[in-house]
Amino acid sequence: MFTGTPRRRSTSLATKKADPLPEKLPHLSDQVAASAMRHRQLEGSALWVLLAMYRAFAVLDRDQVAEVSAMGLTTLQFNILNILERAGEPMTMGALASLLVVQPNNLSSNFSALSDKGYVRRELNQNDHRSLLAVLTPEGQAFLNDKLPGHWERLEELMKLVSREERVSLVNLLKKLATSIQIAEPAGSTKKAAAAKALTPKKTRKRTDVTG
């Protein structure tokens, strides 16, 4: 049963028994309370997290789409360039798709669009001729050098109400949530196995402090 504190208009004793659903649901707590009223087995906090994440992502995504569209790119294309820069070297298309958490066919079309702009190129992997490498071109690096300073400023503006400590805590909670989701995936999933392994306590090892 939901135990949060929904924002509601006061209800008189005469109508309290009926406890009607709110006509409008402006707050997430109201939405969770409405579901809990219909489904008594619902504890509510997991739904609250889900709705809060959806809302936060929708607001952030809308802002990022507007910013990156002004650069002439999609957010996925912008992320492709950023990941290649962070890697500092060419990577296989499969590794790039994995880091972006996208399907290879979706990556291929967006990569081709960047290639047409001259920002990236495909090269044959000399270590495995069955695969191709994604390469950031000098033109792509120049594009990032021009656009990233403003992008970093925009991110700080978006998160100015969240302290650095709160940001770190949020990152750690999201990592924990991602692991929980992976564990809940169907049996046999490689992500499920990796998540379970990540939660296995490691043996305590002696630590030697170096003071010189």
C-alpha positions in Angstrom: 0.0 0.0 0.0 1.3 3.4 -0.9 2.6 5.3 2.2 3.7 8.6 0.6 2.0 11.9 1.2 -0.2 12.8 -1.8 -1.3 16.4 -2.2 -5.1 16.5 -2.0 -7.9 18.8 -1.5 -9.6 18.4 1.9 -12.4 15.9 2.0 -15.5 16.2 4.2 -16.6 13.3 6.4 -19.7 12.9 4.2 -17.6 12.2 1.1 -14.6 10.6 2.7 -16.0 7.0 2.4 -16.3 7.3 -1.3 -12.7 8.7 -1.5 -13.1 9.6 -5.2 -10.1 9.7 -7.5 -8.7 13.2 -8.1 -10.1 14.9 -11.1 -6.6 16.2 -11.9 -3.3 14.6 -11.1 -0.7 17.4 -11.2 1.6 15.7 -8.7 3.3 12.3 -8.9 2.2 11.5 -5.4 -1.4 12.0 -6.5 -0.9 9.6 -9.4 0.6 6.9 -7.2 -2.2 7.3 -4.6 -4.8 7.0 -7.4 -3.2 3.7 -8.6 -2.9 2.4 -5.0 -6.6 3.1 -4.4 -7.5 0.9 -7.4 -4.9 -1.8 -6.8 -4.6 -2.6 -3.1 -1.6 -4.8 -3.6 0.4 -1.9 -4.8 3.0 -0.6 -2.3 3.6 2.5 -4.5 7.2 3.5 -4.0 8.5 1.6 -7.1 5.8 3.3 -9.2 6.7 6.7 -7.7 10.4 6.2 -8.8 9.3 5.1 -12.3 7.1 8.1 -12.8 9.7 10.5 -11.4 12.3 9.1 -13.7 10.0 9.3 -16.7 9.2 12.9 -16.0 12.8 13.9 -15.3 13.9 12.2 -18.5 11.2 13.8 -20.6 12.1 17.3 -19.4 15.9 16.6 -19.9 15.4 15.0 -23.3 13.2 17.9 -24.5 16.0 20.3 -23.6 18.8 18.2 -25.1 16.9 17.6 -28.3 16.5 21.4 -28.8 20.1 22.1 -28.0 21.6 19.4 -30.2 19.1 20.1 -33.1 20.5 23.6 -33.3 23.9 21.9 -34.0 22.3 20.0 -36.9 22.5 16.6 -35.1 20.3 14.2 -33.2 21.1 13.4 -29.6 22.3 9.9 -30.6 24.6 11.4 -33.2 26.0 13.8 -30.7 26.6 11.0 -28.2 28.4 8.9 -30.9 30.9 11.8 -31.3 31.3 12.2 -27.6 32.0 8.5 -26.9 34.5 8.3 -29.7 36.3 11.3 -28.3 36.3 9.9 -24.7 37.7 6.6 -26.0 40.6 8.4 -27.6 40.9 5.7 -30.2 38.9 3.8 -32.8 36.5 1.2 -31.6 34.4 -1.6 -33.1 30.8 -0.7 -34.1 29.6 -3.4 -31.7 31.5 -1.8 -28.8 30.1 1.6 -29.7 26.5 0.2 -29.9 27.0 -1.4 -26.5 28.2 1.9 -24.9 25.3 3.8 -26.5 22.8 1.0 -25.5 21.3 1.0 -29.0 20.6 -1.6 -31.6 23.3 -2.0 -34.3 20.9 -1.1 -37.2 19.9 2.2 -35.4 23.6 3.0 -34.9 24.4 2.3 -38.5 22.0 4.8 -40.0 23.1 7.5 -37.5 26.8 6.8 -38.0 26.3 7.1 -41.8 24.7 10.5 -41.3 27.7 11.6 -39.4 30.0 10.1 -42.0 28.2 12.2 -44.7 29.1 15.3 -42.7 32.7 14.2 -42.5 32.7 13.8 -38.7 33.4 10.1 -38.6 34.5 7.2 -40.9 34.6 3.5 -40.9 37.8 1.6 -41.2 38.6 -2.1 -41.6 39.6 -3.7 -38.3 43.1 -5.0 -39.1 42.9 -7.4 -36.1 39.6 -8.8 -37.3 38.7 -8.3 -40.9 35.1 -9.3 -40.1 34.5 -6.1 -38.3 34.7 -2.4 -38.9 36.1 0.3 -36.6 34.4 3.6 -35.9 36.9 6.6 -36.2 36.5 10.2 -35.1 37.9 12.4 -37.9 39.7 15.7 -37.4 36.6 17.5 -38.6 34.6 15.7 -36.0 37.0 16.7 -33.3 36.9 20.3 -34.5 33.1 20.2 -34.3 33.3 19.0 -30.7 35.9 21.5 -29.7 33.5 24.2 -30.9 30.3 22.9 -29.4 31.3 21.2 -26.1 32.1 24.3 -24.1 28.6 25.6 -24.5 27.2 22.1 -23.9 29.0 21.8 -20.5 27.7 25.2 -19.5 24.1 24.1 -20.4 24.4 21.0 -18.3 25.6 23.0 -15.3 22.6 25.4 -15.8 20.2 22.5 -15.9 21.5 21.0 -12.7 22.3 24.2 -10.7 19.8 23.3 -8.0 21.5 19.9 -7.4 24.7 20.0 -5.4 27.8 17.9 -6.4 27.2 15.6 -3.4 23.6 15.1 -4.5 24.7 14.4 -8.1 27.1 11.7 -6.9 24.5 10.2 -4.7 22.0 10.2 -7.6 24.6 8.5 -9.9 25.2 5.7 -7.3 21.4 5.2 -6.9 20.9 5.0 -10.6 23.7 2.4 -10.9 22.1 0.4 -8.1 18.7 0.6 -9.9 20.2 -0.5 -13.2 21.8 -3.5 -11.5 18.4 -4.4 -9.9 16.7 -4.1 -13.3 19.3 -6.4 -14.9 18.9 -9.0 -12.2 15.2 -9.0 -12.8 15.7 -9.8 -16.5 14.9 -13.3 -17.9 17.1 -16.2 -16.8 20.1 -16.8 -18.9 20.6 -13.1 -19.7 24.3 -12.2 -19.8 23.5 -8.8 -18.3 21.7 -10.6 -15.5 24.7 -12.7 -14.7 27.0 -9.7 -14.8 24.8 -7.8 -12.5 24.7 -10.6 -10.0 28.5 -10.9 -10.1 28.8 -7.2 -9.4 26.8 -7.6 -6.2 29.0 -10.5 -4.9 31.1 -9.3 -2.0 34.8 -9.3 -2.8 37.4 -10.8 -0.4 39.0 -8.2 1.9 42.5 -7.6 0.9 45.3 -6.1 3.0 46.1 -2.6 2.1 49.6 -1.1 2.3 49.7 2.7 2.6 52.5 4.4 0.7 53.7 7.5 2.4 56.8 8.2 0.4 
